[in-house]
């Protein structure tokens, strides 16, 4: 069993909006075909089209459109996968890091839900920005505490992602 088969179905952080808010298409990608496959395309600027995260092709474990996925998806290898393939860490150690990162991301999502940010089809970073831009009622101690908890949880998650997945 190769590293991708061991790690990717247990992770999905590159598809569920934890790592990326969107993924830019390459010139060789067929945007119309990807749209027909269910991806939500957005124009970032005059020259750049991307598809929104979380990816509509991701079923929570695997990619429904794997054979037809965009070029960036085909080429992407997270830092954790690279370290397993180079034998810097074991697959078991990588799976522990995945479990910890997924738990941290779920903690952030849970805090967002508690704060009323329930737009699950919006990228995690966009949900966080929306929640943090809402006014804080300082007379509501619970609300103020949740903002602080969310800030700390996002900081911990971003530190973990940068260290384990984006290098």
C-alpha positions, 0 to 999 in steps of 0.5 A: 500500500502506498503513502497516498492510499494510507494517508489521503482517505484519512485526511482530506484537509486539502479538500474540506477547506481546512488548508485552502479556501479555493483552488485555482485552475490551470490553463489545461483544466476544462472549466466547463467540464469541471462545472458539470462535475459539480465544482463551484467555479468562481472568477478570482480576476480577469485571468484566474478561475478557481473552484471553491472549497470545500470541494463539491467532489469530496465525499468526506473521505475520497474524491468522487471525480478523482480521474477527472480532478483539476491539474493542481489537485493531481500535482498537490502533495502536502508536506506530511505526505512528502515526509512519509515518502522520504521516510522522514516519518512513519505512516503511523506518525503521520496518521497521528498528525492527521488525527490531531489536525482534523480534531483541531479543525473540528474544534474550530468548526464547533466554535463557529457553530456556537457563534452562529456561523453555520455556513458549512459550504463556506471555506473555513477561513471565510467562516472565521473572518465572517464570525470575527467581523461580527460585533462583540457584545462585551456585556455577554461574557460567553460571547466574548469568551467564545471569540477568544477561544476561537482566535486561540483555536484558529491560531493553534490550527494554523500553526499545526497546518503550517508545520505539518502540512504546508512545508 
